[in-house]
Amino acid sequence: MYELSGTVKKIFDEKTFNSGFNVREFVVTTEAEKYPQDICLQCVKEKVEMIEKLSEGDKVKVAFDLRGREYQGRYFVNLNAWKIESGGAGSAGPKPADGDDRPPYDPGDEVLDEEPPF
């Protein structure tokens, strides 16, 4: 599990593919390093609805997983958000008691359509 805090810079439209797979991306600007970084994350399937509560300019803390895969000889990495907390930048908010409230990972969740979902 990874986390980052920052400000929502951009929210993109949801994309739905022929297979029924849906994804929505958003960009968070983080200032944890010397220079601000714009980090693009995505929500897939039922997690897409989390983005509906966000607006550009909101402070957030995002919990995400790294997902990597090969597709037609090329390699891709996605940052899949599974939890978004408002006001995350600069606040250390409490963690869940068990430390991990993600749904179990199912490799079948990443079935590709004719084109990669990104």
Buried (B, 14 or more C-beta within 10 A) or exposed (E): EEEBBBBBBEBEEBBEBEEEBBBBBBBBBBEEEEEEEEBBBBBBEEBBEBBEEBEEEBBBBBBBEEBEEEEEEEEEEBBBBBBBBBEBBEEEEEEEEEEEEBEEEEEEEBEEEEEBBE
